[in-house]
Amino acid sequence: MLYFTIMNLQQRVERYTKRGFQQTEAEILVLLEECASGLFSAFPDRFVMFGGATLVLFYDSPRLSRDLDLLAKAEELPPVSDITKVIEASIQPLGEIFGLGKLEFQTGSGKKDFIKIWVKSNDRSLFSVDLTRIGGTVLKSEEVRKEIADSDQKIVVTPSADALLFQKCETFLERRIIKSRDAFDINVLLARGANLGENLKAHLDDFIQMHEIDSELIRKRIDRIDVKLCTAELRPILPEKVFKELAEEARTSSLLRLDDLARRYNIREIAARNALRRYENRGLVEHVSNKVYINRLNQNFSARELVNVLRPDSYVSLESALVDRGITSQSPAILTCVTTGYPKTFRTPSLTISYRKISRDLYWGFEQKRTRYTTYQIALPEKALLDWIYLNRQEGLPTPLDELNIQFLNHQRLKEFADRFPGTVQEIVKEILVNQMVAA
């Protein structure tokens, strides 16, 4: 029987080592699993498991968490002595198999609404169990049951991925000292398909209003999550091999190319693709197209770096270029481009880039600009306006000219460019220029 137990444990440990965790870290995560399972079995319907450990155990997060966070559903927490006995009974046999000897349990807090119990081996802290009644509740409709080690005999209750995302957003906005791990966890959940539905959005809006948080403060907090902060905070809690590979790439580019990685590391493309898929599941990279990924360790990424990667013969134009040039204040939710290639819209959890088809004869009137790592092409303001009129007319879409700041255009250049477009576009340009003269 012991043989099969050890074999089962070995497979469980290997689940984590294959994800990049060290052997000792993987063993601690298995101890966390058994600890959670034991507590939920001994105290049914008393807790909801949340926090970083939940993301590691159930959402493939690569960020090591040594805290088992449990939110109490009952009025009072169980006695510390009872909790400690359950923890010891659950994990002491595994501790001996892992060569940790007699485990020690130290209570760090015995407050009425918060209990912290450290699990130690030879005075070395392995992990902590944090039980609290502070921090609100989880709606019953947002609770989900999760199996430990694929066993229907080991069940814990956690918030849904959407509810975890909501909690992480609150934490990111509320925490006095900004932590990059909060942003990292948000990205992990988004990569796993979590989203805020109308109900959770309303709750988050209420939270923002109650705490008097404005959009400028939110933007400042987001901007603080830079490479320096991520490097300092994430290096100790990400698997070293994973961090080194992505951090090295992030020094020179925010993009990862499948074929380039395969060539550089002398591996087959299928192996590189499988590695990137694992990183994507952990929220470290974001898949854009067949061979292109965004490196999420690089916080200086701009969607414009993708423009001429996804479609070499293209440039930013239409609404996005008009906003850039101050011709309109109606900022689109997507990055709008034109291309002589195949029209397509690329969508990821963090961006949308739309390419509309334009003929080779009209592929001109743009200039080159730089991002931090590369260059991209963008239409001159007059060409962006003409592209917008031309393509919208072709597709039967409206062209509301009253919302445009025509005074910022070079009228002579606009007229010269318009002469190279079909007559219907030229007529609209004449109307624009006449109206501008009358208004002047």
One Martini backbone bead per residue (centre of mass of N, CA, C, O) as a GRO file, in nm:
protein
  440
    1MET     BB    1   0.058   0.062  -0.021
    2LEU     BB    2   0.304   0.252   0.005
    3TYR     BB    3   0.394   0.232  -0.289
    4PHE     BB    4   0.141   0.369  -0.413
    5THR     BB    5   0.170   0.631  -0.255
    6ILE     BB    6   0.447   0.713  -0.365
    7MET     BB    7   0.371   0.710  -0.663
    8ASN     BB    8   0.152   0.924  -0.638
    9LEU     BB    9   0.337   1.147  -0.528
   10GLN     BB   10   0.533   1.159  -0.762
   11GLN     BB   11   0.323   1.259  -0.968
   12ARG     BB   12   0.248   1.518  -0.815
   13VAL     BB   13   0.527   1.645  -0.815
   14GLU     BB   14   0.570   1.638  -1.129
   15ARG     BB   15   0.357   1.846  -1.202
   16TYR     BB   16   0.547   2.082  -1.092
   17THR     BB   17   0.825   2.033  -1.221
   18LYS     BB   18   0.710   2.062  -1.517
   19ARG     BB   19   0.643   2.381  -1.442
   20GLY     BB   20   0.942   2.467  -1.284
   21PHE     BB   21   0.965   2.353  -1.014
   22GLN     BB   22   1.114   2.267  -0.753
   23GLN     BB   23   1.122   1.999  -0.557
   24THR     BB   24   1.061   2.144  -0.285
   25GLU     BB   25   0.822   2.309  -0.395
   26ALA     BB   26   0.646   2.071  -0.485
   27GLU     BB   27   0.617   1.945  -0.202
   28ILE     BB   28   0.475   2.188  -0.073
   29LEU     BB   29   0.227   2.179  -0.263
   30VAL     BB   30   0.133   1.901  -0.166
   31LEU     BB   31   0.094   1.983   0.126
   32LEU     BB   32  -0.120   2.196   0.063
   33GLU     BB   33  -0.327   2.003  -0.050
   34GLU     BB   34  -0.361   1.824   0.208
   35CYS     BB   35  -0.437   2.049   0.398
   36ALA     BB   36  -0.692   2.143   0.254
   37SER     BB   37  -0.838   1.873   0.250
   38GLY     BB   38  -0.846   1.830   0.561
   39LEU     BB   39  -1.004   2.091   0.640
   40PHE     BB   40  -1.260   2.039   0.460
   41SER     BB   41  -1.328   1.767   0.596
   42ALA     BB   42  -1.340   1.865   0.904
   43PHE     BB   43  -1.477   2.159   0.788
   44PRO     BB   44  -1.757   2.176   0.662
   45ASP     BB   45  -1.874   2.471   0.538
   46ARG     BB   46  -1.636   2.696   0.652
   47PHE     BB   47  -1.476   2.745   0.371
   48VAL     BB   48  -1.272   2.955   0.148
   49MET     BB   49  -1.050   2.937  -0.109
   50PHE     BB   50  -0.774   3.165  -0.164
   51GLY     BB   51  -0.544   3.308  -0.356
   52GLY     BB   52  -0.236   3.206  -0.474
   53ALA     BB   53  -0.272   2.896  -0.428
   54THR     BB   54  -0.517   2.866  -0.612
   55LEU     BB   55  -0.362   2.933  -0.876
   56VAL     BB   56  -0.156   2.702  -0.860
   57LEU     BB   57  -0.349   2.447  -0.822
   58PHE     BB   58  -0.593   2.545  -1.059
   59TYR     BB   59  -0.427   2.775  -1.279
   60ASP     BB   60  -0.113   2.742  -1.345
   61SER     BB   61   0.059   2.908  -1.175
   62PRO     BB   62   0.410   3.013  -1.139
   63ARG     BB   63   0.346   3.141  -0.859
   64LEU     BB   64   0.470   3.108  -0.561
   65SER     BB   65   0.279   2.992  -0.276
   66ARG     BB   66   0.291   2.989   0.104
   67ASP     BB   67  -0.032   3.046   0.121
   68LEU     BB   68  -0.321   2.938   0.299
   69ASP     BB   69  -0.623   3.076   0.215
   70LEU     BB   70  -0.902   3.126   0.448
   71LEU     BB   71  -1.249   3.183   0.435
   72ALA     BB   72  -1.490   3.236   0.657
   73LYS     BB   73  -1.845   3.140   0.690
   74ALA     BB   74  -1.851   3.170   0.981
   75GLU     BB   75  -1.863   3.339   1.277
   76GLU     BB   76  -1.640   3.132   1.378
   77LEU     BB   77  -1.347   3.014   1.452
   78PRO     BB   78  -1.176   2.764   1.509
   79PRO     BB   79  -0.977   2.627   1.709
   80VAL     BB   80  -0.642   2.611   1.700
   81SER     BB   81  -0.604   2.319   1.801
   82ASP     BB   82  -0.789   2.185   1.589
   83ILE     BB   83  -0.642   2.278   1.337
   84THR     BB   84  -0.363   2.161   1.401
   85LYS     BB   85  -0.445   1.864   1.413
   86VAL     BB   86  -0.539   1.844   1.118
   87ILE     BB   87  -0.276   1.924   0.982
   88GLU     BB   88  -0.098   1.703   1.103
   89ALA     BB   89  -0.265   1.457   1.001
   90SER     BB   90  -0.239   1.533   0.690
   91ILE     BB   91   0.109   1.584   0.666
   92GLN     BB   92   0.308   1.406   0.831
   93PRO     BB   93   0.341   1.158   0.644
   94LEU     BB   94   0.463   1.329   0.411
   95GLY     BB   95   0.702   1.450   0.562
   96GLU     BB   96   0.847   1.176   0.595
   97ILE     BB   97   0.871   1.104   0.294
   98PHE     BB   98   1.029   1.393   0.239
   99GLY     BB   99   1.238   1.427   0.490
  100LEU     BB  100   1.122   1.635   0.739
  101GLY     BB  101   1.004   1.504   0.968
  102LYS     BB  102   0.911   1.672   1.236
  103LEU     BB  103   0.660   1.881   1.256
  104GLU     BB  104   0.591   2.226   1.297
  105PHE     BB  105   0.376   2.454   1.503
  106GLN     BB  106   0.304   2.806   1.458
  107THR     BB  107   0.154   3.074   1.614
  108GLY     BB  108   0.106   3.412   1.492
  109SER     BB  109  -0.217   3.424   1.544
  110GLY     BB  110  -0.510   3.473   1.789
  111LYS     BB  111  -0.734   3.611   1.672
  112LYS     BB  112  -1.065   3.617   1.618
  113ASP     BB  113  -1.032   3.695   1.281
  114PHE     BB  114  -0.722   3.570   1.302
  115ILE     BB  115  -0.517   3.298   1.172
  116LYS     BB  116  -0.169   3.187   1.212
  117ILE     BB  117   0.006   2.900   1.069
  118TRP     BB  118   0.311   2.753   1.097
  119VAL     BB  119   0.505   2.540   0.888
  120LYS     BB  120   0.775   2.329   1.006
  121SER     BB  121   1.136   2.237   0.946
  122ASN     BB  122   1.393   2.280   1.125
  123ASP     BB  123   1.307   2.600   1.140
  124ARG     BB  124   1.170   2.581   0.858
  125SER     BB  125   0.967   2.742   0.649
  126LEU     BB  126   0.707   2.627   0.439
  127PHE     BB  127   0.414   2.730   0.550
  128SER     BB  128   0.089   2.886   0.563
  129VAL     BB  129  -0.212   2.931   0.763
  130ASP     BB  130  -0.489   3.146   0.670
  131LEU     BB  131  -0.745   3.261   0.885
  132THR     BB  132  -1.052   3.443   0.798
  133ARG     BB  133  -1.313   3.717   0.839
  134ILE     BB  134  -1.166   3.910   0.657
  135GLY     BB  135  -1.291   4.043   0.338
  136GLY     BB  136  -1.558   3.920   0.323
  137THR     BB  137  -1.746   3.753   0.071
  138VAL     BB  138  -1.885   3.471  -0.106
  139LEU     BB  139  -2.087   3.393  -0.329
  140LYS     BB  140  -2.255   3.110  -0.386
  141SER     BB  141  -2.255   3.146  -0.706
  142GLU     BB  142  -1.914   3.172  -0.685
  143GLU     BB  143  -1.887   2.880  -0.610
  144VAL     BB  144  -1.640   2.611  -0.627
  145ARG     BB  145  -1.546   2.278  -0.695
  146LYS     BB  146  -1.233   2.114  -0.609
  147GLU     BB  147  -0.988   1.892  -0.701
  148ILE     BB  148  -0.752   1.690  -0.553
  149ALA     BB  149  -0.569   1.503  -0.749
  150ASP     BB  150  -0.827   1.390  -0.900
  151SER     BB  151  -1.014   1.368  -0.633
  152ASP     BB  152  -1.340   1.306  -0.500
  153GLN     BB  153  -1.215   1.299  -0.187
  154LYS     BB  154  -1.076   1.591  -0.259
  155ILE     BB  155  -1.242   1.878  -0.148
  156VAL     BB  156  -1.276   2.218  -0.248
  157VAL     BB  157  -1.351   2.566  -0.194
  158THR     BB  158  -1.393   2.822  -0.441
  159PRO     BB  159  -1.372   3.069  -0.629
  160SER     BB  160  -1.423   3.176  -0.908
  161ALA     BB  161  -1.247   3.312  -1.154
  162ASP     BB  162  -1.411   3.574  -1.155
  163ALA     BB  163  -1.394   3.627  -0.845
  164LEU     BB  164  -1.086   3.636  -0.834
  165LEU     BB  165  -1.057   3.877  -1.019
  166PHE     BB  166  -1.211   4.072  -0.841
  167GLN     BB  167  -1.025   4.048  -0.593
  168LYS     BB  168  -0.765   4.142  -0.742
  169CYS     BB  169  -0.866   4.421  -0.820
  170GLU     BB  170  -0.910   4.522  -0.535
  171THR     BB  171  -0.621   4.480  -0.435
  172PHE     BB  172  -0.477   4.661  -0.643
  173LEU     BB  173  -0.638   4.926  -0.552
  174GLU     BB  174  -0.597   4.906  -0.220
  175ARG     BB  175  -0.312   4.879  -0.190
  176ARG     BB  176  -0.071   5.071  -0.058
  177ILE     BB  177   0.140   4.877  -0.185
  178ILE     BB  178   0.250   4.801  -0.479
  179LYS     BB  179   0.198   4.484  -0.656
  180SER     BB  180   0.295   4.281  -0.916
  181ARG     BB  181   0.142   4.017  -0.838
  182ASP     BB  182  -0.141   4.122  -0.892
  183ALA     BB  183  -0.106   4.165  -1.196
  184PHE     BB  184  -0.018   3.878  -1.257
  185ASP     BB  185  -0.279   3.736  -1.160
  186ILE     BB  186  -0.467   3.876  -1.354
  187ASN     BB  187  -0.330   3.762  -1.610
  188VAL     BB  188  -0.378   3.465  -1.549
  189LEU     BB  189  -0.691   3.477  -1.545
  190LEU     BB  190  -0.729   3.589  -1.830
  191ALA     BB  191  -0.583   3.345  -1.970
  192ARG     BB  192  -0.822   3.148  -1.835
  193GLY     BB  193  -1.107   3.327  -1.897
  194ALA     BB  194  -1.157   3.550  -1.717
  195ASN     BB  195  -1.446   3.759  -1.612
  196LEU     BB  196  -1.651   4.047  -1.586
  197GLY     BB  197  -1.950   4.071  -1.526
  198GLU     BB  198  -2.206   4.273  -1.459
  199ASN     BB  199  -2.210   4.218  -1.153
  200LEU     BB  200  -1.901   4.255  -1.092
  201LYS     BB  201  -1.877   4.536  -1.214
  202ALA     BB  202  -2.070   4.671  -1.016
  203HIS     BB  203  -1.904   4.603  -0.761
  204LEU     BB  204  -1.647   4.753  -0.856
  205ASP     BB  205  -1.777   5.030  -0.883
  206ASP     BB  206  -1.856   5.053  -0.586
  207PHE     BB  207  -1.569   5.035  -0.477
  208ILE     BB  208  -1.458   5.285  -0.623
  209GLN     BB  209  -1.658   5.489  -0.506
  210MET     BB  210  -1.612   5.435  -0.200
  211HIS     BB  211  -1.281   5.499  -0.245
  212GLU     BB  212  -1.230   5.731  -0.444
  213ILE     BB  213  -1.149   5.621  -0.741
  214ASP     BB  214  -0.980   5.729  -1.012
  215SER     BB  215  -0.852   5.704  -1.329
  216GLU     BB  216  -0.573   5.827  -1.262
  217LEU     BB  217  -0.497   5.632  -1.033
  218ILE     BB  218  -0.515   5.375  -1.196
  219ARG     BB  219  -0.301   5.451  -1.407
  220LYS     BB  220  -0.065   5.487  -1.206
  221ARG     BB  221  -0.064   5.196  -1.106
  222ILE     BB  222  -0.009   5.063  -1.377
  223ASP     BB  223   0.262   5.225  -1.438
  224ARG     BB  224   0.421   5.090  -1.191
  225ILE     BB  225   0.429   4.826  -1.369
  226ASP     BB  226   0.745   4.752  -1.417
  227VAL     BB  227   1.038   4.600  -1.474
  228LYS     BB  228   1.167   4.653  -1.200
  229LEU     BB  229   0.935   4.547  -1.019
  230CYS     BB  230   0.906   4.266  -1.146
  231THR     BB  231   1.192   4.167  -1.095
  232ALA     BB  232   1.198   4.200  -0.783
  233GLU     BB  233   0.925   4.020  -0.726
  234LEU     BB  234   0.932   3.761  -0.934
  235ARG     BB  235   1.201   3.611  -0.909
  236PRO     BB  236   1.141   3.452  -0.627
  237ILE     BB  237   0.835   3.323  -0.752
  238LEU     BB  238   0.968   3.209  -1.003
  239PRO     BB  239   1.086   3.001  -1.200
  240GLU     BB  240   1.404   3.034  -1.298
  241LYS     BB  241   1.393   2.936  -1.592
  242VAL     BB  242   1.152   3.104  -1.681
  243PHE     BB  243   1.256   3.384  -1.604
  244LYS     BB  244   1.520   3.391  -1.769
  245GLU     BB  245   1.406   3.356  -2.052
  246LEU     BB  246   1.203   3.599  -2.051
  247ALA     BB  247   1.390   3.824  -1.945
  248GLU     BB  248   1.592   3.815  -2.178
  249GLU     BB  249   1.386   3.884  -2.401
  250ALA     BB  250   1.278   4.157  -2.262
  251ARG     BB  251   1.532   4.339  -2.317
  252THR     BB  252   1.472   4.354  -2.659
  253SER     BB  253   1.162   4.248  -2.639
  254SER     BB  254   0.794   4.197  -2.653
  255LEU     BB  255   0.848   3.965  -2.858
  256LEU     BB  256   0.766   3.630  -2.981
  257ARG     BB  257   0.924   3.395  -3.203
  258LEU     BB  258   0.901   3.081  -3.287
  259ASP     BB  259   1.128   3.047  -3.504
  260ASP     BB  260   1.347   3.200  -3.345
  261LEU     BB  261   1.357   3.019  -3.093
  262ALA     BB  262   1.425   2.753  -3.237
  263ARG     BB  263   1.693   2.854  -3.359
  264ARG     BB  264   1.841   2.961  -3.100
  265TYR     BB  265   1.783   2.669  -2.929
  266ASN     BB  266   1.786   2.417  -3.112
  267ILE     BB  267   1.475   2.354  -3.185
  268ARG     BB  268   1.177   2.257  -3.241
  269GLU     BB  269   0.881   2.405  -3.306
  270ILE     BB  270   0.703   2.216  -3.132
  271ALA     BB  271   0.861   2.267  -2.869
  272ALA     BB  272   0.822   2.575  -2.861
  273ARG     BB  273   0.513   2.569  -2.863
  274ASN     BB  274   0.473   2.408  -2.599
  275ALA     BB  275   0.615   2.612  -2.417
  276LEU     BB  276   0.430   2.857  -2.485
  277ARG     BB  277   0.170   2.724  -2.387
  278ARG     BB  278   0.254   2.703  -2.092
  279TYR     BB  279   0.303   3.006  -2.054
  280GLU     BB  280   0.014   3.090  -2.124
  281ASN     BB  281  -0.128   2.936  -1.886
  282ARG     BB  282   0.050   3.132  -1.680
  283GLY     BB  283   0.061   3.440  -1.807
  284LEU     BB  284   0.346   3.510  -1.966
  285VAL     BB  285   0.192   3.483  -2.238
  286GLU     BB  286   0.056   3.598  -2.566
  287HIS     BB  287  -0.148   3.500  -2.815
  288VAL     BB  288  -0.181   3.615  -3.157
  289SER     BB  289  -0.046   3.410  -3.359
  290ASN     BB  290   0.097   3.146  -3.498
  291LYS     BB  291   0.417   3.294  -3.423
  292VAL     BB  292   0.300   3.507  -3.206
  293TYR     BB  293   0.414   3.673  -2.899
  294ILE     BB  294   0.367   3.804  -2.579
  295ASN     BB  295   0.576   3.946  -2.334
  296ARG     BB  296   0.475   3.994  -1.997
  297LEU     BB  297   0.758   4.097  -1.872
  298ASN     BB  298   0.699   4.330  -2.070
  299GLN     BB  299   0.574   4.662  -1.991
  300ASN     BB  300   0.644   4.814  -2.293
  301PHE     BB  301   0.419   4.732  -2.458
  302SER     BB  302   0.302   4.772  -2.802
  303ALA     BB  303   0.072   4.721  -3.046
  304ARG     BB  304   0.254   4.854  -3.278
  305GLU     BB  305   0.467   4.619  -3.294
  306LEU     BB  306   0.257   4.437  -3.474
  307VAL     BB  307   0.175   4.563  -3.742
  308ASN     BB  308   0.446   4.462  -3.929
  309VAL     BB  309   0.425   4.157  -3.842
  310LEU     BB  310   0.136   4.065  -3.935
  311ARG     BB  311   0.163   4.313  -4.166
  312PRO     BB  312   0.396   4.439  -4.362
  313ASP     BB  313   0.168   4.569  -4.563
  314SER     BB  314   0.127   4.834  -4.347
  315TYR     BB  315  -0.086   5.075  -4.156
  316VAL     BB  316  -0.178   5.315  -3.959
  317SER     BB  317  -0.527   5.415  -3.951
  318LEU     BB  318  -0.788   5.594  -3.939
  319GLU     BB  319  -0.890   5.634  -3.625
  320SER     BB  320  -0.610   5.605  -3.489
  321ALA     BB  321  -0.466   5.828  -3.655
  322LEU     BB  322  -0.669   6.059  -3.597
  323VAL     BB  323  -0.612   6.068  -3.295
  324ASP     BB  324  -0.306   6.115  -3.301
  325ARG     BB  325  -0.356   6.398  -3.482
  326GLY     BB  326  -0.632   6.542  -3.367
  327ILE     BB  327  -0.898   6.500  -3.557
  328THR     BB  328  -0.999   6.314  -3.316
  329SER     BB  329  -1.161   6.205  -2.994
  330GLN     BB  330  -1.260   5.916  -3.099
  331SER     BB  331  -1.158   5.651  -2.943
  332PRO     BB  332  -1.073   5.345  -3.016
  333ALA     BB  333  -1.067   5.005  -2.900
  334ILE     BB  334  -0.890   4.976  -3.153
  335LEU     BB  335  -0.649   4.895  -3.395
  336THR     BB  336  -0.622   5.069  -3.698
  337CYS     BB  337  -0.577   4.926  -4.028
  338VAL     BB  338  -0.397   4.886  -4.336
  339THR     BB  339  -0.388   4.657  -4.629
  340THR     BB  340  -0.275   4.449  -4.902
  341GLY     BB  341  -0.366   4.217  -4.764
  342TYR     BB  342  -0.526   4.023  -4.553
  343PRO     BB  343  -0.805   4.064  -4.389
  344LYS     BB  344  -0.797   4.119  -4.021
  345THR     BB  345  -0.874   4.015  -3.680
  346PHE     BB  346  -0.694   4.056  -3.380
  347ARG     BB  347  -0.730   3.864  -3.070
  348THR     BB  348  -0.691   3.936  -2.725
  349PRO     BB  349  -0.713   4.002  -2.392
  350SER     BB  350  -0.553   4.306  -2.457
  351LEU     BB  351  -0.625   4.309  -2.781
  352THR     BB  352  -0.708   4.489  -3.100
  353ILE     BB  353  -0.649   4.421  -3.454
  354SER     BB  354  -0.738   4.597  -3.755
  355TYR     BB  355  -0.763   4.492  -4.101
  356ARG     BB  356  -0.794   4.669  -4.401
  357LYS     BB  357  -0.850   4.678  -4.734
  358ILE     BB  358  -0.609   4.787  -4.984
  359SER     BB  359  -0.481   4.901  -5.252
  360ARG     BB  360  -0.181   4.937  -5.405
  361ASP     BB  361  -0.244   5.230  -5.521
  362LEU     BB  362  -0.303   5.326  -5.195
  363TYR     BB  363   0.004   5.260  -5.095
  364TRP     BB  364   0.043   5.550  -4.917
  365GLY     BB  365   0.100   5.811  -4.692
  366PHE     BB  366   0.346   5.733  -4.493
  367GLU     BB  367   0.521   5.674  -4.183
  368GLN     BB  368   0.787   5.639  -3.952
  369LYS     BB  369   0.791   5.485  -3.628
  370ARG     BB  370   0.875   5.455  -3.278
  371THR     BB  371   0.945   5.240  -3.047
  372ARG     BB  372   1.143   5.093  -2.821
  373TYR     BB  373   1.207   4.826  -3.036
  374THR     BB  374   1.063   4.953  -3.296
  375THR     BB  375   0.880   4.980  -3.599
  376TYR     BB  376   0.621   5.180  -3.765
  377GLN     BB  377   0.333   5.251  -3.958
  378ILE     BB  378   0.183   5.580  -4.043
  379ALA     BB  379  -0.043   5.791  -4.130
  380LEU     BB  380  -0.113   6.062  -4.255
  381PRO     BB  381  -0.372   6.258  -4.182
  382GLU     BB  382  -0.486   6.282  -4.475
  383LYS     BB  383  -0.478   5.974  -4.538
  384ALA     BB  384  -0.656   5.875  -4.306
  385LEU     BB  385  -0.909   6.023  -4.400
  386LEU     BB  386  -0.929   5.897  -4.685
  387ASP     BB  387  -0.946   5.605  -4.599
  388TRP     BB  388  -1.203   5.637  -4.432
  389ILE     BB  389  -1.389   5.733  -4.654
  390TYR     BB  390  -1.342   5.509  -4.864
  391LEU     BB  391  -1.412   5.252  -4.688
  392ASN     BB  392  -1.689   5.343  -4.586
  393ARG     BB  393  -1.818   5.373  -4.865
  394GLN     BB  394  -1.771   5.081  -4.961
  395GLU     BB  395  -1.936   4.967  -4.683
  396GLY     BB  396  -2.177   5.168  -4.601
  397LEU     BB  397  -2.062   5.384  -4.408
  398PRO     BB  398  -2.038   5.637  -4.212
  399THR     BB  399  -1.922   6.008  -4.233
  400PRO     BB  400  -1.876   6.209  -3.965
  401LEU     BB  401  -1.756   6.536  -4.010
  402ASP     BB  402  -1.843   6.706  -3.745
  403GLU     BB  403  -1.605   6.547  -3.557
  404LEU     BB  404  -1.382   6.711  -3.705
  405ASN     BB  405  -1.045   6.861  -3.711
  406ILE     BB  406  -0.964   7.025  -3.990
  407GLN     BB  407  -0.750   7.249  -3.899
  408PHE     BB  408  -0.508   7.019  -3.874
  409LEU     BB  409  -0.487   7.025  -4.174
  410ASN     BB  410  -0.342   6.997  -4.491
  411HIS     BB  411  -0.503   7.123  -4.757
  412GLN     BB  412  -0.309   7.076  -4.992
  413ARG     BB  413  -0.253   6.778  -4.937
  414LEU     BB  414  -0.543   6.679  -4.941
  415LYS     BB  415  -0.596   6.752  -5.239
  416GLU     BB  416  -0.365   6.587  -5.366
  417PHE     BB  417  -0.450   6.310  -5.250
  418ALA     BB  418  -0.748   6.306  -5.361
  419ASP     BB  419  -0.666   6.284  -5.672
  420ARG     BB  420  -0.599   5.957  -5.617
  421PHE     BB  421  -0.898   5.924  -5.587
  422PRO     BB  422  -1.201   5.880  -5.622
  423GLY     BB  423  -1.459   6.094  -5.694
  424THR     BB  424  -1.625   6.060  -5.429
  425VAL     BB  425  -1.393   6.160  -5.246
  426GLN     BB  426  -1.345   6.436  -5.378
  427GLU     BB  427  -1.622   6.556  -5.310
  428ILE     BB  428  -1.592   6.548  -5.001
  429VAL     BB  429  -1.341   6.727  -4.987
  430LYS     BB  430  -1.465   6.980  -5.110
  431GLU     BB  431  -1.674   7.013  -4.884
  432ILE     BB  432  -1.475   7.047  -4.654
  433LEU     BB  433  -1.324   7.300  -4.765
  434VAL     BB  434  -1.566   7.486  -4.793
  435ASN     BB  435  -1.662   7.478  -4.497
  436GLN     BB  436  -1.394   7.590  -4.384
  437MET     BB  437  -1.404   7.864  -4.530
  438VAL     BB  438  -1.674   7.961  -4.411
  439ALA     BB  439  -1.591   7.938  -4.110
  440ALA     BB  440  -1.346   8.146  -4.150
   0.00000   0.00000   0.00000
